[in-house]
Amino acid sequence: MHTLGVVVNPIAGMGGRVGLKGTDGKVAEARARGAEPRAPDRAREALARVRELAPDTEVLTYGGAMGADPARAAGFEPTVVGHPDGEETAPSDTRAAVREFLARGVDLVLFVGGDGTAVDVAEAIGDDDTPMLGVPAGVKVYSEVFGVRPRAAGQVAATFEDTEPGEVNDIDEDEYREGEVHTELRGVVQVPVAEERQSSKQLGGGTVEGVAEGVAREASAGVTYVLGPGSTVGAVKAQLGFEGTALGVDVWRDGEVLVEDASEAEILDALGEENVVVVSPIGGQGFVFGRGNQQISPAIIRRCRVEVVASKRKLDGIGVLRVDTGDPDLDEELRGWLQVRVGRYERRLMEVV
């Protein structure tokens, strides 16, 4: 029986769907744009999987939305070891919770958030050899300490036997919002050995000119194109005649940019009768949806044809594609074999798992 220390960053990921590319220092703005917390629901989803597989698991956690509420919603009666200091939770609360878990000898620290939360957990663990595992809930999820989806994280937490070193990476959100991505290694920690854990994001790439030319050549009149973030889709935007938002989502139709750096609501308003969403998988991880492009919500995906584009080099380093839309039914619909554009005319079959 494992003893889990569970800590949730309740505000993690709130900025994603409203186009903020992160929530650090932007909680009030995210709420003003209508953002809703997503981390507690993802915590409950992960813990429900733990309860399915290991119902005798002992759960230690912090009070309220920092863990106790989602743990109870998943069917556990957790031991509450502390409460946040203020009405709004802070990184200091996360670190205090982890230190208390370590003092009580948990087998695993299961945290819910993004890379910023991962850094806080890693700093609190320090030189301790207690492993950590993340339930992905943030906009930035670049580290290799996360499960590929909430249920996958729960499965790993309930069943892992061995651990190995894993990297904790983070980026500067202000630079990220300006279109610059510079990852920084913030720590190496012990993580469970599992196939359902994601790889560290690789920033390498290859030539994408042919891919971009192919998409632009086939752009059809009257069709609305939802163009995701990243350098590969950025090349598509350039071929369509505009610079675009490097790390945001832009909407284009018939030679006109309808919305730049769009939120979920703005994308939905701009959709037409026929729509295409163009995205590229994250290098090293293979995520098509659910990492850095949460503005492209399930409601949007259901109204669009999905066009995945990538260089051959990127696909060679991935193996499979992954989705984590936040809607398990949609994730299941998207799984299977998909044709990925890798050149002007060439496509490659890739499996979405």
N, C-alpha and C positions, 0 to 999 in steps of 0.2 A: 504493500500500500504506500503510495506516494503522499507526502505532505506538501501542499502547494501554498506558496505565498503569492497572493493575487493582488495586483495594484493596477488601477485604471486611471488613465489621464482623461477625465470626462470631456475635455474640450478638443482632444486630438481629432484632426481631420475636419473640423467644422468649416474651415476656410475653403475646402476643396470644391464643393459643388457651387459655391458662389464666386469662384474665380480668384481667390486670394492666394493660391499656391502655398498655403501654410497658415498656421494660426498663431505663431509666435508674435506676441504683441499686437494681435489683430482680433482679439476675441470680441470686443465691443463692435467693431466694424462688421465682423462676420454675423453677429446677431442682428445688427441693423439691416443687413442684406437678407435676413430671413433664414440664416443657417440654423440647423437643428443638430444637437449632439448625436453622433453616430457611434462613439466608442462604447457606451454602456450596452447597446444592442449587440455589438460585435463581441463584447465580453460575455454576455449571456449565451450567445451562439457557441462560443468556444467551450464555455463551462458546461453547457448542456451535453456537448460531445464527451467531455470528461466524465460526466455522470452516467452517460450511457455505457461507457466502457469500464469505468472504475468507480462505481457508486460509493465505495467505502473511503474514497479519497478525503483526507482532512484538508479543509481550506481555511487558511488564515488570511485576513484581509483588513483593509481600512474601512471606515464607516461610509455609509451613503453611496453616492455614485462612484466613489473611488474603489468600490469592490463589493461591499456588503449587499447593495441592492441587486446588481446583476447576478451575484452568487445565489441569492435567495430565489430570484426569478428562474434560475436554472435548476432549482430543487435542492440546493445545499443549505445546511444550517452552519454558516461560517463562524469562526472565532474572530471577533473584531478586536484588533490589537491597538487601535488608535483612530484618531479622527483628524481631518485637516484643520489647520490653524484658523483659517478664515472662511468667508462665504465662497470666495473663489479659490480653487485649488492652485497650488504652485509647485514648481520643481522641488522645493524644499520638503513638501509633503511626500512626494514620491520617494525621495532619498531617505526620509525618516521611516517610512513604511518598510522599505527594503532592509534598512539596518535592524528594524525590529524582527523582521522575518529571519534574518541571519542569526540573531541572538536566540531565536527559538528553534533553530536547526531544521529549517524547511529543506526538502529535497530539490525543489525547483522554484525559482521566482518567475511566475507567469505575469507578464505585464501587457497592457493594452495601450497602444499609442503608435507614434511614429519614431523617426530617428532621434528626435530631441528627447523623447522619453527613454529611449534605449540608452542614450548617453547618461541620463540621470541615474538609471538603474545600474549601469556599468560602473559609474563613479562610486556609488554606494557599496557595491560589491567589492571593489578594489582588488586586493590580492587574495580574497577568499575564493575557494574553488567551487562554490555553489553555482550550478549552472543557471542560465536565464534563457527565456524563450519569449518572443513577442507575438502577440495577436495583432495583425496589421490593421491600424485604424487611422494613421496619419496620412497627410498628403505626401510627405517625403518618407519613403520606405526603401532606403538604399542599402541598409545593413543586411548581413547574412544571418541575423539572429532571429528572423521572423519565420513563422509558418506561412505557407503560400496562401492560405485562406483561414478564416477563423476556425472552422470545423477541423481543418488540418492541424492547426496549432493545438486544439483540444485533444485530438487523437495522439499527437506526439507527446503532449504533457501526460497523458494517461498511460502510455505504453513504453516510453523510452527506457533503455537499459544502459546505454553507453553515452559518453560525451566526447567532444572534440573542441579545439579552439575555433572561435568564430569572430569575424571582424565587426566592430561597431563603427559605422561611418556617419558623418553628418555634413550638411552644407549650410551656407549662410543664406537665410531666407530672403534678406534684402537683395543680395546679389541674384538669387534665384528669380525674384520678381522682376529684376532688370534684364533677365535673359542669360545670366551667367551661371554655369554649374561647375563648381569646384568641390569635389568631395575631399573630406579630410578624415584620415583614420584617427578615431578617438579612443579606441581601446580594443583589446583582444580578450575575450572572455570564454568560459566554457559553455557550450550549447549542446543540446541533445543531438545525437547522430540520427538523422532521419532523411529520407528522400523528399518528404513533404516540407522541407525547410528550403527557403529560397537562397539563391546565390547572391554574392555581393555584386552590385551593379557595376558593369564595365562601361567605360565611356568611349571605348574604341569604336571604330566604324570602318566603312569602306566607301568606294565611289557609289553615289546614289543618283548621278545625273540621268542615267538611263531610266531608272524607276520614275523619277520626277517627270521626265519627258513623256513617258508612257501614260501616266495619269492625266497630264495636261492635254495630251493628244486626244484622249477619249472623253474629255469633259463634255457633257451634253447640255444643250440649251434647255432652260427651264428646270434643271436639276439643282438642288441646294446641296452644297458640299460643306460638311462639318469637318474641319481640318485640325487634327490634334497637335500636341506639342512635340518638340524634338527636332533634331537636325534633318532627319530623313524627310519628314513631312514639311519641314521648313524649305527644303529644296523644291517640293511640290508647289508650295506657295509662291516661290520665286518664279517658277515656270508659268504660273497663272498670272504673274505680273504684279505681285505686291510682296512687300517684305514680311508681313505677318508678325505674330507674337511668338517669339522663340519657344517659350515655355507655357504658353496659353493656348486657348482654342479660338480659332477664327472661323467665321461663316461666310461663304462666297457663293455667288450665283450670277451667271451671265455677265462675267467681267466686272462685277461690283462686289466689294467687300461689304457685307451687310452688318456684321458685328466683329469688332476686334476684342480679343481677350475676354471672351464671353463667359457669362455665368450660365448655369443650367437653365434658368428661367429665360434668359435672352436667347439661348439656342432654341428652346422650344417655341418661342414667339417667332423666330425666323424660319422655321421649317416650312416646307411647301408640300406639294402633293407627292413629289418624288425626291428622296433624300439619300445621300451617301455620306457615311462617316469614314474618314481616312485616318488610320492610325498606324504606328510602327511599334513593334515590340521593344521593350527595354532590353538592351544588350546584357547578356549574362544571366538574365532572369526569365525572359520570355513573356512577361506580362503585356497583354494587349489592352486590357481595361483594368482599372482599379489601382493604378500606381501613377500619380502625377496628373491624371486626366479625369478626376472624379466629376468634373463638370459634365462629362459625357455620361449621363445617368442612365439607368435602365429604361426610363420613359423615352429618352432620346434614341437609344440603341434599338428599341422595338419599332421605331418609325423609320429606321434607316437600313439601307444595304451596307454591309461592313466590307470595306476594302482595306486589307492589311498590306503594307509595303515594307520592304527591308532589302538591304544588300545581301548578297550571298554570304559575305563574310560574317555579317551579324547572325544569320541563321545557322551558320556552321558552329557558332559558339553557344547556341541555345539548345538545340535538340528538340524541344517541344514548346508550344505556346501555352500560356495560362491566362485565365480570367478570374477576376474577383470583383464583380460588379456591385456586390451588396445584395443581390437578388438571387438566391440559390436556384430558383426555377430557370431564370435567364441563363445563369452559368451553365446549367445542364443543357439548355437548348443550344448554347454556343459550342459545346464540346463536340469533338469529332474531327474530321479531316477538312482542312481549309486550304484554298489556293492563295498563296502569297505572291504578290508581284515582286519579282527580283530583277526585272529589266524592262526595256521598252515593250517587249512582247512576251517575254518569258515569265512563267510562274512556276512555283514549287509547292508541292503538297506538304503541309505541316499539320501535325496533330495538336488540337487544343485539348488539354487534359484538365 
